[in-house]
Amino acid sequence: MSQNRKMWISAGVVGAILVGGASVVAAASVAGAEKASQETTTVVTPQPQSPQRTPSPTPTDRVVTKDLNTEDPVGTGLRWTEERLEEAEPMPMPVVTFE
């Protein structure tokens, strides 16, 4: 058998193994995605509101901003002193429920 023919047979076997492996990985990922979608479903329930009036804003519905001088990055860095960093409170994290 010639070397050229052996090389082509070897390339064909390697190609078949790669295609088989890729198909197994694809099938496993599809099955994993389907299983994950069945296990984790997010349910959003709207709050009932009367159709006649709109709800009044609560203090948490407002966004408070304070413009900082963006042309002075040193001043912005100096604003956060040790005391301000210790007194800073983190933003509330959103809560997501799964059923």
Rosetta silent file (secondary structure, phi, psi, omega in degrees, C-alpha in Angstrom):
SEQUENCE: MSQNRKMWISAGVVGAILVGGASVVAAASVAGAEKASQETTTVVTPQPQSPQRTPSPTPTDRVVTKDLNTEDPVGTGLRWTEERLEEAEPMPMPVVTFE
SCORE:     score description
SCORE:     0.000 S_00000001
   1 L     0.000  137.831 -176.282    0.000    0.000    0.000 S_00000001
   2 L   -80.076  158.817 -179.463    1.432    3.398   -0.900 S_00000001
   3 H   -63.559  -37.375 -178.965    2.159    6.121    1.634 S_00000001
   4 H   -63.146  -41.944 -179.552   -0.270    8.499   -0.054 S_00000001
   5 H   -67.421  -40.417  177.628   -3.115    6.016    0.260 S_00000001
   6 H   -61.732  -39.783 -179.917   -2.300    5.340    3.944 S_00000001
   7 H   -63.580  -44.031 -179.752   -2.339    9.077    4.628 S_00000001
   8 H   -66.699  -37.226  177.139   -5.770    9.500    3.039 S_00000001
   9 H   -65.760  -43.649  178.439   -7.194    6.527    4.951 S_00000001
  10 H   -62.046  -42.780  178.070   -5.767    7.904    8.184 S_00000001
  11 H   -62.698  -38.364  178.434   -7.225   11.349    7.441 S_00000001
  12 H   -65.737  -41.305  179.123  -10.626    9.774    6.773 S_00000001
  13 H   -65.131  -45.053  178.845  -10.587    7.862   10.067 S_00000001
  14 H   -62.514  -41.730  178.055   -9.576   10.979   12.020 S_00000001
  15 H   -61.767  -42.225  179.048  -12.290   12.991   10.255 S_00000001
  16 H   -63.800  -39.044  178.889  -14.920   10.378   11.098 S_00000001
  17 H   -66.134  -42.852  178.884  -13.867   10.412   14.753 S_00000001
  18 H   -63.537  -42.728  179.302  -14.042   14.226   14.880 S_00000001
  19 H   -64.999  -41.095  178.069  -17.482   14.312   13.257 S_00000001
  20 H   -63.603  -42.833  178.572  -18.746   11.641   15.647 S_00000001
  21 H   -64.396  -40.524  178.983  -17.382   13.499   18.653 S_00000001
  22 H   -64.886  -38.123  179.663  -18.899   16.768   17.495 S_00000001
  23 H   -69.404  -35.003  177.124  -22.305   15.143   17.041 S_00000001
  24 H   -66.193  -42.826  179.426  -22.158   13.626   20.537 S_00000001
  25 H   -64.457  -41.793  179.480  -21.264   17.013   22.032 S_00000001
  26 H   -63.603  -43.565  179.890  -24.073   18.712   20.098 S_00000001
  27 H   -64.663  -40.147 -179.632  -26.631   16.133   21.217 S_00000001
  28 H   -67.199  -39.146 -179.247  -25.510   16.399   24.839 S_00000001
  29 H   -69.171  -36.376  177.342  -25.698   20.190   24.824 S_00000001
  30 H   -66.012  -42.758  179.109  -29.209   20.163   23.334 S_00000001
  31 H   -64.909  -39.189  178.550  -30.358   17.644   25.938 S_00000001
  32 H   -66.131  -38.579  179.182  -28.759   19.710   28.702 S_00000001
  33 H   -67.222  -40.640  178.615  -30.425   22.895   27.462 S_00000001
  34 H   -64.811  -40.516  179.700  -33.831   21.201   27.315 S_00000001
  35 H   -65.961  -42.235  179.699  -33.383   19.824   30.836 S_00000001
  36 H   -65.298  -37.844  179.961  -32.308   23.217   32.164 S_00000001
  37 H   -69.033  -29.408  177.579  -35.268   24.951   30.536 S_00000001
  38 H   -76.230  -31.946 -177.099  -37.645   22.470   32.158 S_00000001
  39 H   -80.262  -33.220 -175.151  -36.038   22.889   35.587 S_00000001
  40 L  -117.650   99.069  175.005  -35.827   26.674   35.645 S_00000001
  41 L  -116.754  131.059  179.564  -38.951   28.496   34.652 S_00000001
  42 E   -95.235  130.027 -179.869  -39.417   32.083   35.686 S_00000001
  43 L  -114.509  122.179  177.947  -42.912   33.132   36.582 S_00000001
  44 L  -110.664  120.292  179.106  -43.755   36.821   36.584 S_00000001
  45 L  -108.972  120.711  179.292  -47.059   37.717   38.195 S_00000001
  46 L   -71.840  147.894  177.334  -48.281   41.244   37.575 S_00000001
  47 L   -80.449  135.360 -179.968  -49.602   43.175   40.519 S_00000001
  48 L   -67.958  134.128  177.630  -53.300   43.957   40.249 S_00000001
  49 L  -130.706  147.804  177.558  -53.993   47.641   39.673 S_00000001
  50 L   -74.065  137.860 -176.212  -57.239   49.475   39.387 S_00000001
  51 L   -71.404  -16.232 -175.356  -57.823   50.579   35.768 S_00000001
  52 L   -78.506  -34.597 -174.432  -59.112   54.039   36.790 S_00000001
  53 L  -129.567  154.721  176.800  -55.978   55.459   38.383 S_00000001
  54 L   -94.614  147.548 -178.144  -52.269   55.089   38.033 S_00000001
  55 L   -68.525  144.424  178.415  -50.227   54.237   41.112 S_00000001
  56 L   -77.942  146.277 -178.686  -48.479   57.105   42.799 S_00000001
  57 L   -68.036  143.473  176.691  -44.699   56.903   42.807 S_00000001
  58 L   -99.610  167.231 -179.408  -43.019   55.658   45.933 S_00000001
  59 H   -58.246  -26.310 -179.470  -39.661   56.894   47.204 S_00000001
  60 H   -81.862   -8.941  179.510  -37.970   53.864   45.638 S_00000001
  61 H   -83.372  -10.013 -177.199  -39.370   54.746   42.185 S_00000001
  62 L   -93.190  148.667  174.759  -37.247   57.876   41.936 S_00000001
  63 L  -110.812  123.589 -179.540  -33.742   58.054   40.639 S_00000001
  64 L  -106.606  126.372  179.105  -31.527   60.546   42.372 S_00000001
  65 L  -123.496  155.008  173.918  -28.444   61.669   40.536 S_00000001
  66 L  -134.720  119.233 -179.565  -25.663   64.006   41.365 S_00000001
  67 L   -72.194  129.718  174.412  -23.521   65.280   38.535 S_00000001
  68 L  -106.161  151.698  179.028  -19.841   64.960   39.162 S_00000001
  69 L   -71.995  106.134 -177.989  -17.285   66.917   37.271 S_00000001
  70 L   -77.491  -10.926  178.328  -16.106   64.372   34.720 S_00000001
  71 L   -83.085   -7.375 -178.569  -13.315   66.663   33.613 S_00000001
  72 L  -124.752   80.759 -178.302  -11.632   66.271   37.000 S_00000001
  73 H   -65.435  -26.760  178.548  -11.026   62.546   37.687 S_00000001
  74 H   -66.696  -41.178  178.271   -8.759   63.388   40.621 S_00000001
  75 H   -63.996  -37.757  177.722  -11.621   65.252   42.303 S_00000001
  76 H   -65.260  -41.623  177.902  -13.918   62.307   41.750 S_00000001
  77 H   -66.802  -34.620  179.573  -11.363   59.974   43.290 S_00000001
  78 H   -73.719  -19.310 -179.859  -10.866   62.293   46.249 S_00000001
  79 H   -63.318  -37.089 -176.177  -14.631   62.357   46.901 S_00000001
  80 L   -88.258   85.487  177.270  -14.580   58.767   48.158 S_00000001
  81 L   -81.028  173.713  178.879  -12.785   59.113   51.457 S_00000001
  82 H   -59.385  -40.521 -178.587  -12.415   56.268   53.956 S_00000001
  83 H   -66.403  -43.135  179.746  -15.416   57.541   55.912 S_00000001
  84 H   -65.974  -38.080  178.329  -17.644   57.760   52.829 S_00000001
  85 H   -65.111  -38.654  179.298  -16.619   54.274   51.719 S_00000001
  86 H   -69.473  -32.543 -178.734  -17.458   52.870   55.171 S_00000001
  87 H   -86.113  -10.061 -177.369  -20.862   54.620   55.201 S_00000001
  88 L   -66.949  139.909  177.813  -21.782   53.602   51.650 S_00000001
  89 L  -111.997  137.647 -178.932  -24.685   51.173   51.342 S_00000001
  90 L   -69.888  155.281  175.891  -24.911   48.716   48.448 S_00000001
  91 L   -68.249  145.821  178.406  -27.731   48.909   45.942 S_00000001
  92 L   -67.608  140.256  179.518  -30.535   46.396   46.612 S_00000001
  93 L   -84.322  140.628  176.608  -30.277   43.251   44.539 S_00000001
  94 L   -69.011  148.618 -178.751  -33.294   42.245   42.440 S_00000001
  95 L  -108.788  126.559  178.260  -35.116   39.145   43.612 S_00000001
  96 L  -118.320  128.826  177.976  -36.049   36.475   41.078 S_00000001
  97 L  -107.040  140.926  178.105  -38.229   33.543   42.076 S_00000001
  98 E  -115.112  139.163  177.274  -38.253   30.217   40.266 S_00000001
  99 L  -115.960    0.000    0.000  -41.090   27.742   40.369 S_00000001
